Amino acid sequence: MSKPITDKEQQVTYLKERLEIFLEVLDAIDPETTELEDIDRLIQMMDDLEDKMEQFNAREK
């Protein structure tokens, strides 16, 4: 397991990178051939991002 990110700039950079990955995956999806599993993976990616954001916010307090 990796060391927790506590530096605010590193947290923002991490979230930006993860969001960029999400957007790249979203752009690559063909709406005509997208399977339910693909949509579930996208939802999971967003849930993971939200969880990480909440973890970062909790560390600030």
Backbone as XML, in Angstrom:
<?xml version="1.0"?>
<chain id="A" units="angstrom">
  <residue number="1" name="MET">
    <atom name="N" x="0.838" y="-1.183" z="0.000"/>
    <atom name="CA" x="0.000" y="0.000" z="0.000"/>
    <atom name="C" x="0.879" y="1.241" z="0.000"/>
  </residue>
  <residue number="2" name="SER">
    <atom name="N" x="0.457" y="2.256" z="-0.685"/>
    <atom name="CA" x="1.262" y="3.464" z="-0.793"/>
    <atom name="C" x="1.043" y="4.396" z="0.389"/>
  </residue>
  <residue number="3" name="LYS">
    <atom name="N" x="1.962" y="5.320" z="0.539"/>
    <atom name="CA" x="1.910" y="6.310" z="1.607"/>
    <atom name="C" x="0.782" y="7.311" z="1.332"/>
  </residue>
  <residue number="4" name="PRO">
    <atom name="N" x="0.006" y="7.680" z="2.343"/>
    <atom name="CA" x="-1.086" y="8.644" z="2.138"/>
    <atom name="C" x="-0.558" y="9.993" z="1.657"/>
  </residue>
  <residue number="5" name="ILE">
    <atom name="N" x="-1.306" y="10.600" z="0.762"/>
    <atom name="CA" x="-0.957" y="11.924" z="0.252"/>
    <atom name="C" x="-1.542" y="12.960" z="1.210"/>
  </residue>
  <residue number="6" name="THR">
    <atom name="N" x="-0.661" y="13.746" z="1.834"/>
    <atom name="CA" x="-1.139" y="14.738" z="2.798"/>
    <atom name="C" x="-0.940" y="16.170" z="2.304"/>
  </residue>
  <residue number="7" name="ASP">
    <atom name="N" x="-0.056" y="16.351" z="1.346"/>
    <atom name="CA" x="0.197" y="17.673" z="0.784"/>
    <atom name="C" x="-0.966" y="18.078" z="-0.120"/>
  </residue>
  <residue number="8" name="LYS">
    <atom name="N" x="-1.512" y="19.268" z="0.120"/>
    <atom name="CA" x="-2.689" y="19.739" z="-0.630"/>
    <atom name="C" x="-2.431" y="19.769" z="-2.142"/>
  </residue>
  <residue number="9" name="GLU">
    <atom name="N" x="-1.275" y="20.244" z="-2.562"/>
    <atom name="CA" x="-0.961" y="20.302" z="-3.997"/>
    <atom name="C" x="-0.910" y="18.912" z="-4.609"/>
  </residue>
  <residue number="10" name="GLN">
    <atom name="N" x="-0.334" y="17.968" z="-3.896"/>
    <atom name="CA" x="-0.268" y="16.595" z="-4.383"/>
    <atom name="C" x="-1.670" y="15.985" z="-4.477"/>
  </residue>
  <residue number="11" name="GLN">
    <atom name="N" x="-2.523" y="16.322" z="-3.524"/>
    <atom name="CA" x="-3.897" y="15.827" z="-3.552"/>
    <atom name="C" x="-4.628" y="16.339" z="-4.789"/>
  </residue>
  <residue number="12" name="VAL">
    <atom name="N" x="-4.487" y="17.626" z="-5.062"/>
    <atom name="CA" x="-5.148" y="18.224" z="-6.223"/>
    <atom name="C" x="-4.591" y="17.604" z="-7.509"/>
  </residue>
  <residue number="13" name="THR">
    <atom name="N" x="-3.276" y="17.439" z="-7.574"/>
    <atom name="CA" x="-2.657" y="16.829" z="-8.749"/>
    <atom name="C" x="-3.181" y="15.408" z="-8.948"/>
  </residue>
  <residue number="14" name="TYR">
    <atom name="N" x="-3.258" y="14.650" z="-7.872"/>
    <atom name="CA" x="-3.769" y="13.276" z="-7.956"/>
    <atom name="C" x="-5.194" y="13.263" z="-8.509"/>
  </residue>
  <residue number="15" name="LEU">
    <atom name="N" x="-6.044" y="14.122" z="-7.961"/>
    <atom name="CA" x="-7.439" y="14.166" z="-8.403"/>
    <atom name="C" x="-7.551" y="14.599" z="-9.863"/>
  </residue>
  <residue number="16" name="LYS">
    <atom name="N" x="-6.737" y="15.571" z="-10.269"/>
    <atom name="CA" x="-6.742" y="16.014" z="-11.667"/>
    <atom name="C" x="-6.324" y="14.881" z="-12.600"/>
  </residue>
  <residue number="17" name="GLU">
    <atom name="N" x="-5.293" y="14.143" z="-12.214"/>
    <atom name="CA" x="-4.827" y="13.031" z="-13.038"/>
    <atom name="C" x="-5.900" y="11.947" z="-13.159"/>
  </residue>
  <residue number="18" name="ARG">
    <atom name="N" x="-6.540" y="11.629" z="-12.047"/>
    <atom name="CA" x="-7.603" y="10.610" z="-12.073"/>
    <atom name="C" x="-8.787" y="11.077" z="-12.905"/>
  </residue>
  <residue number="19" name="LEU">
    <atom name="N" x="-9.123" y="12.342" z="-12.816"/>
    <atom name="CA" x="-10.223" y="12.882" z="-13.613"/>
    <atom name="C" x="-9.866" y="12.858" z="-15.097"/>
  </residue>
  <residue number="20" name="GLU">
    <atom name="N" x="-8.625" y="13.164" z="-15.415"/>
    <atom name="CA" x="-8.172" y="13.111" z="-16.805"/>
    <atom name="C" x="-8.286" y="11.686" z="-17.356"/>
  </residue>
  <residue number="21" name="ILE">
    <atom name="N" x="-7.903" y="10.705" z="-16.562"/>
    <atom name="CA" x="-8.035" y="9.305" z="-16.976"/>
    <atom name="C" x="-9.506" y="8.976" z="-17.231"/>
  </residue>
  <residue number="22" name="PHE">
    <atom name="N" x="-10.372" y="9.407" z="-16.328"/>
    <atom name="CA" x="-11.804" y="9.173" z="-16.490"/>
    <atom name="C" x="-12.304" y="9.788" z="-17.802"/>
  </residue>
  <residue number="23" name="LEU">
    <atom name="N" x="-11.902" y="11.023" z="-18.080"/>
    <atom name="CA" x="-12.344" y="11.704" z="-19.299"/>
    <atom name="C" x="-11.828" y="11.004" z="-20.553"/>
  </residue>
  <residue number="24" name="GLU">
    <atom name="N" x="-10.612" y="10.499" z="-20.495"/>
    <atom name="CA" x="-10.067" y="9.760" z="-21.632"/>
    <atom name="C" x="-10.866" y="8.488" z="-21.886"/>
  </residue>
  <residue number="25" name="VAL">
    <atom name="N" x="-11.202" y="7.783" z="-20.831"/>
    <atom name="CA" x="-12.013" y="6.568" z="-20.966"/>
    <atom name="C" x="-13.387" y="6.931" z="-21.520"/>
  </residue>
  <residue number="26" name="LEU">
    <atom name="N" x="-13.965" y="7.982" z="-21.008"/>
    <atom name="CA" x="-15.280" y="8.423" z="-21.462"/>
    <atom name="C" x="-15.255" y="8.790" z="-22.949"/>
  </residue>
  <residue number="27" name="ASP">
    <atom name="N" x="-14.221" y="9.493" z="-23.378"/>
    <atom name="CA" x="-14.091" y="9.870" z="-24.789"/>
    <atom name="C" x="-13.927" y="8.655" z="-25.691"/>
  </residue>
  <residue number="28" name="ALA">
    <atom name="N" x="-13.308" y="7.601" z="-25.184"/>
    <atom name="CA" x="-13.020" y="6.420" z="-25.989"/>
    <atom name="C" x="-14.231" y="5.501" z="-26.155"/>
  </residue>
  <residue number="29" name="ILE">
    <atom name="N" x="-15.252" y="5.730" z="-25.375"/>
    <atom name="CA" x="-16.427" y="4.849" z="-25.423"/>
    <atom name="C" x="-17.314" y="5.196" z="-26.612"/>
  </residue>
  <residue number="30" name="ASP">
    <atom name="N" x="-17.702" y="4.156" z="-27.309"/>
    <atom name="CA" x="-18.638" y="4.306" z="-28.423"/>
    <atom name="C" x="-20.048" y="4.051" z="-27.882"/>
  </residue>
  <residue number="31" name="PRO">
    <atom name="N" x="-20.893" y="5.067" z="-27.874"/>
    <atom name="CA" x="-22.237" y="4.921" z="-27.300"/>
    <atom name="C" x="-23.057" y="3.801" z="-27.955"/>
  </residue>
  <residue number="32" name="GLU">
    <atom name="N" x="-22.761" y="3.503" z="-29.205"/>
    <atom name="CA" x="-23.510" y="2.468" z="-29.929"/>
    <atom name="C" x="-23.162" y="1.059" z="-29.476"/>
  </residue>
  <residue number="33" name="THR">
    <atom name="N" x="-21.954" y="0.869" z="-28.963"/>
    <atom name="CA" x="-21.509" y="-0.480" z="-28.597"/>
    <atom name="C" x="-21.204" y="-0.641" z="-27.111"/>
  </residue>
  <residue number="34" name="THR">
    <atom name="N" x="-21.473" y="0.365" z="-26.327"/>
    <atom name="CA" x="-21.163" y="0.325" z="-24.893"/>
    <atom name="C" x="-22.028" y="-0.694" z="-24.179"/>
  </residue>
  <residue number="35" name="GLU">
    <atom name="N" x="-21.386" y="-1.523" z="-23.386"/>
    <atom name="CA" x="-22.058" y="-2.544" z="-22.588"/>
    <atom name="C" x="-22.362" y="-1.986" z="-21.197"/>
  </residue>
  <residue number="36" name="LEU">
    <atom name="N" x="-23.271" y="-2.626" z="-20.526"/>
    <atom name="CA" x="-23.629" y="-2.234" z="-19.160"/>
    <atom name="C" x="-22.408" y="-2.293" z="-18.238"/>
  </residue>
  <residue number="37" name="GLU">
    <atom name="N" x="-21.535" y="-3.271" z="-18.451"/>
    <atom name="CA" x="-20.314" y="-3.377" z="-17.640"/>
    <atom name="C" x="-19.438" y="-2.135" z="-17.786"/>
  </residue>
  <residue number="38" name="ASP">
    <atom name="N" x="-19.384" y="-1.587" z="-18.997"/>
    <atom name="CA" x="-18.595" y="-0.378" z="-19.229"/>
    <atom name="C" x="-19.152" y="0.799" z="-18.428"/>
  </residue>
  <residue number="39" name="ILE">
    <atom name="N" x="-20.460" y="0.924" z="-18.432"/>
    <atom name="CA" x="-21.115" y="1.997" z="-17.666"/>
    <atom name="C" x="-20.870" y="1.789" z="-16.175"/>
  </residue>
  <residue number="40" name="ASP">
    <atom name="N" x="-20.943" y="0.543" z="-15.724"/>
    <atom name="CA" x="-20.679" y="0.243" z="-14.317"/>
    <atom name="C" x="-19.254" y="0.625" z="-13.929"/>
  </residue>
  <residue number="41" name="ARG">
    <atom name="N" x="-18.283" y="0.379" z="-14.836"/>
    <atom name="CA" x="-16.890" y="0.757" z="-14.564"/>
    <atom name="C" x="-16.739" y="2.264" z="-14.458"/>
  </residue>
  <residue number="42" name="LEU">
    <atom name="N" x="-17.425" y="2.990" z="-15.325"/>
    <atom name="CA" x="-17.378" y="4.459" z="-15.261"/>
    <atom name="C" x="-17.958" y="4.965" z="-13.946"/>
  </residue>
  <residue number="43" name="ILE">
    <atom name="N" x="-19.062" y="4.394" z="-13.544"/>
    <atom name="CA" x="-19.684" y="4.783" z="-12.270"/>
    <atom name="C" x="-18.737" y="4.473" z="-11.119"/>
  </residue>
  <residue number="44" name="GLN">
    <atom name="N" x="-18.070" y="3.314" z="-11.178"/>
    <atom name="CA" x="-17.121" y="2.951" z="-10.123"/>
    <atom name="C" x="-15.950" y="3.920" z="-10.085"/>
  </residue>
  <residue number="45" name="MET">
    <atom name="N" x="-15.474" y="4.334" z="-11.255"/>
    <atom name="CA" x="-14.382" y="5.315" z="-11.300"/>
    <atom name="C" x="-14.802" y="6.615" z="-10.625"/>
  </residue>
  <residue number="46" name="MET">
    <atom name="N" x="-16.020" y="7.073" z="-10.892"/>
    <atom name="CA" x="-16.508" y="8.307" z="-10.275"/>
    <atom name="C" x="-16.677" y="8.132" z="-8.764"/>
  </residue>
  <residue number="47" name="ASP">
    <atom name="N" x="-17.182" y="6.973" z="-8.355"/>
    <atom name="CA" x="-17.313" y="6.696" z="-6.923"/>
    <atom name="C" x="-15.956" y="6.701" z="-6.240"/>
  </residue>
  <residue number="48" name="ASP">
    <atom name="N" x="-14.956" y="6.109" z="-6.903"/>
    <atom name="CA" x="-13.600" y="6.088" z="-6.343"/>
    <atom name="C" x="-13.035" y="7.501" z="-6.206"/>
  </residue>
  <residue number="49" name="LEU">
    <atom name="N" x="-13.277" y="8.336" z="-7.220"/>
    <atom name="CA" x="-12.827" y="9.726" z="-7.155"/>
    <atom name="C" x="-13.498" y="10.467" z="-6.000"/>
  </residue>
  <residue number="50" name="GLU">
    <atom name="N" x="-14.788" y="10.250" z="-5.862"/>
    <atom name="CA" x="-15.521" y="10.897" z="-4.778"/>
    <atom name="C" x="-15.000" y="10.438" z="-3.417"/>
  </residue>
  <residue number="51" name="ASP">
    <atom name="N" x="-14.743" y="9.134" z="-3.270"/>
    <atom name="CA" x="-14.201" y="8.605" z="-2.015"/>
    <atom name="C" x="-12.845" y="9.241" z="-1.698"/>
  </residue>
  <residue number="52" name="LYS">
    <atom name="N" x="-11.998" y="9.355" z="-2.725"/>
    <atom name="CA" x="-10.671" y="9.921" z="-2.504"/>
    <atom name="C" x="-10.777" y="11.392" z="-2.105"/>
  </residue>
  <residue number="53" name="MET">
    <atom name="N" x="-11.692" y="12.108" z="-2.728"/>
    <atom name="CA" x="-11.899" y="13.510" z="-2.378"/>
    <atom name="C" x="-12.330" y="13.638" z="-0.915"/>
  </residue>
  <residue number="54" name="GLU">
    <atom name="N" x="-13.231" y="12.778" z="-0.494"/>
    <atom name="CA" x="-13.690" y="12.801" z="0.900"/>
    <atom name="C" x="-12.545" y="12.466" z="1.857"/>
  </residue>
  <residue number="55" name="GLN">
    <atom name="N" x="-11.685" y="11.523" z="1.469"/>
    <atom name="CA" x="-10.536" y="11.186" z="2.306"/>
    <atom name="C" x="-9.607" y="12.391" z="2.449"/>
  </residue>
  <residue number="56" name="PHE">
    <atom name="N" x="-9.358" y="13.074" z="1.328"/>
    <atom name="CA" x="-8.480" y="14.248" z="1.370"/>
    <atom name="C" x="-9.087" y="15.336" z="2.244"/>
  </residue>
  <residue number="57" name="ASN">
    <atom name="N" x="-10.388" y="15.551" z="2.103"/>
    <atom name="CA" x="-11.040" y="16.581" z="2.921"/>
    <atom name="C" x="-10.986" y="16.233" z="4.401"/>
  </residue>
  <residue number="58" name="ALA">
    <atom name="N" x="-11.129" y="14.972" z="4.732"/>
    <atom name="CA" x="-11.091" y="14.544" z="6.133"/>
    <atom name="C" x="-9.703" y="14.753" z="6.737"/>
  </residue>
  <residue number="59" name="ARG">
    <atom name="N" x="-8.661" y="14.637" z="5.945"/>
    <atom name="CA" x="-7.281" y="14.810" z="6.434"/>
    <atom name="C" x="-6.976" y="16.255" z="6.772"/>
  </residue>
  <residue number="60" name="GLU">
    <atom name="N" x="-7.692" y="17.169" z="6.159"/>
    <atom name="CA" x="-7.441" y="18.592" z="6.417"/>
    <atom name="C" x="-7.945" y="19.031" z="7.785"/>
  </residue>
  <residue number="61" name="LYS">
    <atom name="N" x="-8.876" y="18.328" z="8.335"/>
    <atom name="CA" x="-9.514" y="18.748" z="9.595"/>
    <atom name="C" x="-8.736" y="18.331" z="10.793"/>
  </residue>
</chain>
